[in-house]
Amino acid sequence: MEGNVNGSWAGFIGCQIGAALVAALVASPVAAAEPAPRRVVSMNVCTDQLAMLIAGEGQLHSVSALARDPNSSAMAKEAEAVATNHALAEEIFLMEPDLVLAGTFSSRATVNLLRELGVKVEEFAPSRSFEDIRESILRVGELLQRQERAGELVGELDAGLAELKAQKPSGRSIALYDANSYTTGGGTLANEIFNAAGLVNIAEKLGIVGSTRLPLELLITEQPDMIATSFRSYGGAPALAQENFVHPAFKALEAQKQGVGVPVPNMICGAPFTLQAAFVLQRAALQGQARP
């Protein structure tokens, strides 16, 4: 009798444990994946462009106002078809998003308030390498459940990098000399682009990390083979930010060296379109080598 009781009790316990395990599996993300977000809002110019490249039809509801700025966005025209936001918590909350994409430098007040209100916010750090770009593309693909599309974009990126690598590096030196005398050194996406194009960045050679001002005297001392300036437009109006370009010493150096205009929007954010800047620079370097 006691054996039958113990056996029945053990069977009952086993059934309870089994039921609990089944319930846990059903409730887990592995067993029941969340539905794909249907109302995505991006509040950062870089996540804007990744979302526009990856999102399915009607999935992306809004991008930041900067997405329409041709000085900042490589997809300004495409952004005209999407509603814009100004990264304000109240504005975005009223859009009723089920996913918000932000940058790690986006407004902390907006990000924190949206999270307090129960909105899912995913943050992305700026891409500083092609590996970073690859990871961000795949992550957006996962979040939007558009893994196949993300895989296609990674394939485009890898194919472009392979094409760049197939060309023998020119080894020519280059200096990015942008508005307000800014340049970029190691640890930046621009530096990765220069390297992919087979160029030697004098800022990295000088030990510069990140972005900083490059004194005109130092630029002249280094005598780079190429000087890269941006395609930025200020609407034809005079801009104090561009005064460094009219200095007599710079004009004299520019006359001796090969100048090349770089599409800055393609260098700000990481995506397959980033490769366009590398191809522009690689072609310019080959043309410079061919000059007498």
C-alpha positions as CSV (number, residue, x, y, z in Angstrom):
1,M,0.0,0.0,0.0
2,E,2.8,2.4,1.0
3,G,4.6,1.7,-2.3
4,N,1.5,2.5,-4.3
5,V,1.1,5.8,-2.4
6,N,4.7,6.8,-2.9
7,G,4.5,5.9,-6.6
8,S,1.4,7.9,-7.1
9,W,2.9,10.9,-5.3
10,A,6.0,10.7,-7.4
11,G,3.9,10.6,-10.6
12,F,2.0,13.6,-9.5
13,I,5.1,15.6,-8.8
14,G,6.6,14.5,-12.1
15,C,3.4,15.8,-13.9
16,Q,3.6,19.1,-12.1
17,I,7.3,19.6,-13.0
18,G,6.5,18.6,-16.6
19,A,3.7,21.1,-16.8
20,A,5.9,23.9,-15.3
21,L,8.6,23.2,-17.9
22,V,6.1,23.3,-20.8
23,A,4.7,26.6,-19.5
24,A,8.2,28.1,-19.1
25,L,9.1,27.1,-22.7
26,V,5.9,28.5,-24.1
27,A,6.6,31.8,-22.3
28,S,10.2,32.0,-23.3
29,P,11.5,34.1,-26.3
30,V,13.0,31.0,-27.9
31,A,9.6,29.2,-28.0
32,A,7.5,32.2,-28.9
33,A,9.4,34.9,-30.7
34,E,8.1,38.5,-30.4
35,P,6.2,39.7,-33.5
36,A,8.1,42.0,-35.8
37,P,7.8,45.7,-34.9
38,R,5.3,47.4,-37.1
39,R,5.8,51.1,-36.1
40,V,9.5,51.9,-35.9
41,V,10.8,55.3,-35.1
42,S,14.5,56.4,-35.5
43,M,15.9,59.5,-33.8
44,N,19.5,59.4,-35.0
45,V,20.8,60.1,-38.5
46,C,22.8,56.9,-38.7
47,T,20.0,54.6,-37.4
48,D,17.7,56.5,-39.7
49,Q,19.6,55.3,-42.8
50,L,20.1,51.7,-41.6
51,A,16.4,51.6,-40.9
52,M,15.5,53.0,-44.4
53,L,17.8,50.4,-45.9
54,I,16.5,47.4,-44.0
55,A,12.8,48.0,-42.9
56,G,10.0,46.4,-44.8
57,E,7.2,48.3,-46.5
58,G,5.3,50.4,-44.0
59,Q,7.5,49.2,-41.1
60,L,9.4,52.5,-40.6
61,H,7.1,55.3,-39.3
62,S,9.6,58.2,-38.7
63,V,13.2,59.3,-39.0
64,S,15.0,62.2,-37.5
65,A,14.9,65.6,-39.3
66,L,18.7,65.3,-40.0
67,A,17.9,62.4,-42.4
68,R,16.7,64.9,-44.9
69,D,19.8,67.1,-44.6
70,P,22.1,66.4,-47.6
71,N,25.1,67.7,-45.6
72,S,24.6,64.9,-43.0
73,S,22.7,62.1,-44.7
74,A,23.6,60.0,-47.8
75,M,19.9,59.2,-48.1
76,A,18.3,62.6,-47.9
77,K,16.1,62.0,-50.9
78,E,14.8,58.7,-49.6
79,A,14.0,60.3,-46.3
80,E,11.5,62.7,-47.9
81,A,9.1,59.8,-48.1
82,V,9.1,59.2,-44.3
83,A,7.7,61.4,-41.5
84,T,10.4,63.2,-39.5
85,N,10.9,63.8,-35.8
86,H,13.0,66.1,-33.7
87,A,14.1,63.6,-31.1
88,L,11.6,64.9,-28.5
89,A,10.2,62.4,-26.1
90,E,6.6,63.8,-26.2
91,E,6.7,63.9,-30.0
92,I,7.9,60.3,-30.3
93,F,5.7,58.9,-27.6
94,L,2.6,60.2,-29.4
95,M,3.7,58.4,-32.5
96,E,3.0,55.1,-30.6
97,P,6.1,53.3,-31.7
98,D,6.8,49.7,-30.8
99,L,10.5,50.2,-31.3
100,V,12.7,53.3,-31.2
101,L,16.2,53.3,-32.6
102,A,18.7,55.8,-31.1
103,G,22.4,56.6,-31.0
104,T,24.5,56.5,-27.9
105,F,24.9,60.2,-28.3
106,S,21.1,60.9,-28.7
107,S,19.3,63.0,-26.1
108,R,19.6,61.2,-22.8
109,A,16.5,62.9,-21.5
110,T,14.5,61.6,-24.5
111,V,15.9,58.0,-24.3
112,N,15.4,57.8,-20.5
113,L,11.8,59.2,-20.5
114,L,10.7,56.9,-23.3
115,R,12.0,53.9,-21.4
116,E,10.2,55.1,-18.3
117,L,7.0,55.3,-20.4
118,G,7.5,51.6,-21.4
119,V,8.8,52.2,-24.9
120,K,11.4,49.8,-26.2
121,V,14.6,51.8,-27.1
122,E,17.7,50.3,-28.7
123,E,20.9,52.4,-28.8
124,F,23.7,52.1,-31.4
125,A,27.2,53.5,-31.0
126,P,28.8,55.3,-34.0
127,S,30.5,52.9,-36.4
128,R,34.3,53.4,-36.3
129,S,35.2,50.4,-38.5
130,F,33.8,48.2,-41.2
131,E,33.3,45.5,-38.6
132,D,31.2,47.9,-36.6
133,I,29.1,48.6,-39.7
134,R,28.6,44.9,-40.3
135,E,27.5,44.3,-36.7
136,S,25.1,47.3,-36.8
137,I,23.5,46.1,-40.0
138,L,22.9,42.6,-38.6
139,R,21.6,44.0,-35.3
140,V,19.0,46.2,-37.0
141,G,18.1,43.2,-39.1
142,E,17.4,41.2,-36.0
143,L,15.4,43.9,-34.3
144,L,13.2,44.5,-37.3
145,Q,13.1,40.7,-38.1
146,R,14.5,41.5,-41.5
147,Q,17.6,39.2,-41.3
148,E,17.5,38.3,-45.0
149,R,17.7,41.9,-46.1
150,A,20.4,42.7,-43.6
151,G,22.4,39.7,-44.9
152,E,22.1,41.1,-48.4
153,L,23.6,44.5,-47.3
154,V,26.4,42.7,-45.5
155,G,27.1,40.9,-48.7
156,E,27.2,44.2,-50.6
157,L,29.6,45.6,-48.0
158,D,32.0,42.6,-48.2
159,A,31.9,42.6,-52.0
160,G,32.9,46.2,-52.1
161,L,35.7,45.8,-49.6
162,A,37.0,42.9,-51.6
163,E,37.0,45.0,-54.8
164,L,38.9,47.8,-53.0
165,K,41.4,45.3,-51.7
166,A,42.0,43.8,-55.2
167,Q,43.6,47.1,-56.3
168,K,47.2,47.5,-55.3
169,P,47.5,50.2,-52.6
170,S,48.8,53.5,-54.0
171,G,50.5,54.3,-50.6
172,R,49.9,58.0,-51.3
173,S,49.5,60.3,-48.2
174,I,46.3,62.2,-47.6
175,A,45.1,64.8,-45.2
176,L,41.4,65.5,-44.5
177,Y,41.1,69.2,-44.1
178,D,37.5,70.1,-43.4
179,A,35.6,73.2,-42.3
180,N,37.2,74.9,-39.3
181,S,40.4,73.0,-40.1
182,Y,39.1,69.7,-38.7
183,T,40.8,66.4,-39.5
184,T,40.3,62.8,-38.4
185,G,42.9,60.4,-37.2
186,G,43.0,56.8,-35.8
187,G,39.9,55.2,-34.4
188,T,37.5,56.9,-36.8
189,L,35.4,55.7,-39.7
190,A,37.2,58.2,-42.0
191,N,40.5,56.6,-41.2
192,E,39.1,53.2,-42.0
193,I,37.9,54.6,-45.4
194,F,41.4,56.0,-46.1
195,N,43.0,52.6,-45.3
196,A,40.5,50.7,-47.5
197,A,41.3,53.1,-50.3
198,G,45.0,52.2,-50.0
199,L,46.0,55.7,-48.6
200,V,48.2,56.8,-45.6
201,N,46.3,59.2,-43.4
202,I,48.8,61.9,-42.1
203,A,46.7,62.5,-39.1
204,E,47.1,58.9,-38.0
205,K,50.8,59.1,-38.8
206,L,51.0,62.1,-36.5
207,G,49.4,60.1,-33.7
208,I,46.0,61.9,-33.8
209,V,43.1,59.9,-32.5
210,G,39.6,60.9,-33.2
211,S,38.7,64.3,-34.7
212,T,40.5,67.6,-33.9
213,R,41.8,70.7,-35.6
214,L,44.8,70.4,-37.7
215,P,47.0,73.6,-37.6
216,L,47.7,74.9,-41.1
217,E,51.4,75.1,-40.3
218,L,51.4,71.3,-39.5
219,L,49.5,70.6,-42.7
220,I,52.1,72.5,-44.8
221,T,55.0,70.8,-42.9
222,E,53.6,67.3,-43.6
223,Q,53.2,68.0,-47.4
224,P,50.5,65.3,-48.1
225,D,50.2,64.0,-51.6
226,M,46.4,64.6,-51.5
227,I,44.2,67.0,-49.6
228,A,40.6,65.9,-49.1
229,T,37.9,68.5,-48.5
230,S,34.2,68.0,-48.1
231,F,31.3,68.5,-50.5
232,R,29.3,70.4,-47.8
233,S,27.1,73.2,-49.0
234,Y,26.2,76.3,-47.0
235,G,23.6,77.5,-49.5
236,G,26.1,79.7,-51.3
237,A,26.4,82.1,-48.4
238,P,29.8,83.0,-46.9
239,A,30.6,80.8,-43.8
240,L,33.2,81.5,-41.1
241,A,33.7,77.7,-41.0
242,Q,35.3,77.8,-44.4
243,E,37.7,80.7,-43.8
244,N,40.6,78.2,-43.6
245,F,40.1,77.4,-47.3
246,V,40.8,81.0,-48.4
247,H,44.0,81.5,-46.4
248,P,46.9,82.4,-48.8
249,A,49.2,79.6,-47.4
250,F,46.5,77.0,-47.9
251,K,45.8,78.2,-51.4
252,A,49.5,78.0,-52.3
253,L,49.7,74.4,-50.9
254,E,46.4,73.4,-52.7
255,A,47.9,74.6,-56.0
256,Q,50.8,72.2,-55.6
257,K,48.9,69.1,-54.3
258,Q,46.1,67.0,-55.6
259,G,42.8,68.1,-54.2
260,V,39.9,65.7,-53.9
261,G,36.3,66.3,-52.8
262,V,34.9,63.6,-50.5
263,P,31.2,63.0,-49.9
264,V,31.1,63.6,-46.2
265,P,27.6,62.1,-45.7
266,N,29.0,58.8,-46.8
267,M,31.7,59.1,-44.2
268,I,29.5,60.1,-41.2
269,C,27.5,56.9,-40.9
270,G,28.3,53.3,-41.6
271,A,26.4,51.4,-44.3
272,P,27.3,49.9,-47.7
273,F,27.1,53.5,-49.1
274,T,30.2,54.3,-47.0
275,L,32.2,52.4,-49.6
276,Q,31.4,55.1,-52.2
277,A,33.8,57.5,-50.4
278,A,36.6,54.9,-50.5
279,F,36.1,54.3,-54.2
280,V,36.2,58.1,-54.9
281,L,39.5,58.3,-53.0
282,Q,41.0,55.2,-54.6
283,R,40.2,56.5,-58.1
284,A,41.6,59.9,-57.3
285,A,44.8,58.4,-56.0
286,L,45.3,56.3,-59.2
287,Q,44.7,59.4,-61.3
288,G,47.2,61.3,-59.2
289,Q,49.8,58.6,-59.7
290,A,49.3,58.9,-63.5
291,R,50.0,62.6,-63.5
292,P,53.4,63.6,-64.7
